[in-house]
Amino acid sequence: MNKYNIKELAEKLERCRNVNLDDVKLEEVDEITDIKIDRRKPSEERILDFIMKAKNPYIFKVNGKLVRIKFSDTDKTADDCLTKVLENLYR
C-alpha cells in the first residue's frame, strides 16, 4: 500500500465531506460505474483506490441520479439500521 499518500487522501476526504449539494453540477460528478476498482485487491486497498479515483467519494451518480453518502457518528452498523427498518416494516 506504499503507493497511497494517506495524508493527501485524508485531506481530500475532509474537503469533500461537507460539499454543499447546491454547488454540485451533475455533469461534473462521477458515474459510479465509470470508477474501475480491481476486485482482486484486499478491501482496504479497494477503498483507498475508490477515494483516490473518485472526484468526490461522497457524491456520485448512479444511472444519472445524484447520490450522496453520509456516515453517522454512532456505533450502529449499516446492518443494524437495515435490520431495524425491516423489523418495523414487517411487524
C-alpha positions in Angstrom: 0.0 0.0 0.0 3.0 2.3 -0.4 1.5 4.0 -3.5 -1.1 5.7 -1.4 -0.4 9.1 0.2 -2.7 8.7 3.3 -2.3 12.3 4.4 -3.3 13.5 0.9 -6.3 11.1 0.8 -7.4 12.2 4.3 -7.3 15.9 3.2 -9.3 15.0 0.2 -12.0 13.3 2.3 -12.1 16.3 4.6 -12.6 18.7 1.7 -15.2 16.5 0.0 -17.2 15.6 3.1 -19.1 18.9 3.5 -19.6 20.0 -0.1 -22.9 21.7 -0.5 -25.1 19.9 -3.0 -26.3 23.2 -4.3 -22.8 23.8 -5.5 -22.6 20.5 -7.4 -23.1 20.3 -11.1 -24.5 16.9 -12.2 -22.3 16.8 -15.3 -19.1 17.2 -13.2 -19.9 14.2 -10.9 -18.5 10.7 -11.5 -20.9 8.0 -12.7 -20.2 5.2 -10.2 -19.9 2.5 -12.9 -17.1 4.5 -14.6 -14.8 4.2 -11.5 -13.0 0.9 -12.0 -11.6 -0.8 -9.0 -9.6 -4.1 -9.0 -11.8 -6.6 -7.1 -8.8 -8.9 -6.6 -7.2 -6.4 -4.2 -7.8 -6.5 -0.4 -10.8 -4.4 0.8 -8.5 -1.7 2.3 -6.8 -1.1 -1.0 -10.1 -1.1 -2.9 -11.4 1.6 -0.5 -8.2 3.7 -1.0 -8.4 3.2 -4.8 -12.0 4.5 -4.7 -11.1 7.5 -2.6 -8.2 8.3 -4.9 -10.1 7.8 -8.2 -13.4 9.5 -7.4 -13.7 13.2 -7.8 -15.7 13.3 -4.6 -16.1 9.9 -2.8 -19.2 11.2 -1.0 -21.1 12.3 -4.1 -21.5 10.4 -7.4 -24.1 9.4 -9.9 -26.0 6.1 -10.2 -27.7 5.7 -13.6 -27.6 9.5 -13.9 -29.1 10.2 -10.5 -27.1 12.2 -7.9 -26.3 10.2 -4.8 -24.7 11.5 -1.6 -23.5 9.2 1.2 -23.0 10.3 4.8 -22.0 8.4 7.8 -23.4 8.9 11.3 -21.2 9.3 14.2 -22.5 6.3 16.0 -21.6 2.7 16.9 -24.6 1.3 14.8 -23.6 -0.5 11.7 -25.5 -0.5 8.3 -26.7 -4.0 9.1 -28.2 -2.7 12.4 -30.0 0.1 10.7 -31.3 -2.1 7.9 -32.5 -4.8 10.3 -34.4 -2.2 12.3 -36.1 -0.9 9.2 -37.1 -4.4 8.1 -38.4 -5.2 11.6 -40.5 -2.0 11.5 -41.9 -2.9 8.1 -42.8 -6.5 8.9 -44.3 -6.2 12.4 
